[in-house]
Amino acid sequence: MPRSRARATGRRGSEAQRFALLPEDVLLSAALAKAGHATLRVLVALVCGQARERNGLMMCSESYAERFGLAKSTVSLALAELETRKLIVRTRRVKKFSKHATLWAVTWWPIYFRDGQPLRYPEPASHDYLKWSHITPTVGVGETDPKSVTSPRRSIGHTPTIGVNTPSHHPDGRRATPKVHPDGRGHSKNLPGGTSFEITLETHA
């Protein structure tokens, strides 16, 4: 006995099994592959049972999300992430406390509805999710830390100049011999009328 159409399609009475159709290129794209687990769950709930020809009428209300065990805060964050990653676009924006729900469309199907009304000509699928890429912030990268200039612990490779005596030189370029006063009061050139003595260190074998 041949199976009826209802049995062949998996129907039970007047109900039909619902599926979430996610193409392989969407699942493997960087936009979705690098998204969080909750984001994927919300996307599955959003497209579950939706036909291609009704793209633009998808919604994920609080009561609908509860059927999938999704909290309101989780849904809000996930929808924002899906929109940022260009996997979905808003087709109807609503104000807070509005009786209408925000409507969405996926970007891998043509859009057939805007503001809840059918379009005369469907908008082609944009596939904008393929253009999404993770951007690494570059602000502050490679900049010199001000502390590295003033901190003595970071002055590696720099020779200190404060407090270092610079050797004196003769006009003809020869190094001057230090001349010290015999009573240890300093250099003879600083003592008025003093006599300079040269100190010679002899080494005996």
Stockholm file with secondary structure:
# STOCKHOLM 1.0

chainA/1-205         MPRSRARATGRRGSEAQRFALLPEDVLLSAALAKAGHATLRVLVALVCGQARERNGLMMCSESYAERFGLAKSTVSLALAELETRKLIVRTRRVKKFSKHATLWAVTWWPIYFRDGQPLRYPEPASHDYLKWSHITPTVGVGETDPKSVTSPRRSIGHTPTIGVNTPSHHPDGRRATPKVHPDGRGHSKNLPGGTSFEITLETHA
#=GR chainA/1-205 SS CCCCHHHHTTCBTTBCCCCBCCCHHHHTSHHHHTSCHHHHHHHHHHHBTCCGGGTTCBCCCHHHHHTTTCCHHHHHHHHHHHHHTTSEEEEECCCTTCSSCCEEEETTSCEEEETTEEEEEEECCCCGGGGCCCCCCCTTTTCCCHHHHHCGGGCTTCCCCTTCCCCCBCTTSCBCCCBBCTTSSSBGGGSTTCCCCBCCCCCCC
#=GC SS_cons         CCCCHHHHTTCBTTBCCCCBCCCHHHHTSHHHHTSCHHHHHHHHHHHBTCCGGGTTCBCCCHHHHHTTTCCHHHHHHHHHHHHHTTSEEEEECCCTTCSSCCEEEETTSCEEEETTEEEEEEECCCCGGGGCCCCCCCTTTTCCCHHHHHCGGGCTTCCCCTTCCCCCBCTTSCBCCCBBCTTSSSBGGGSTTCCCCBCCCCCCC
//
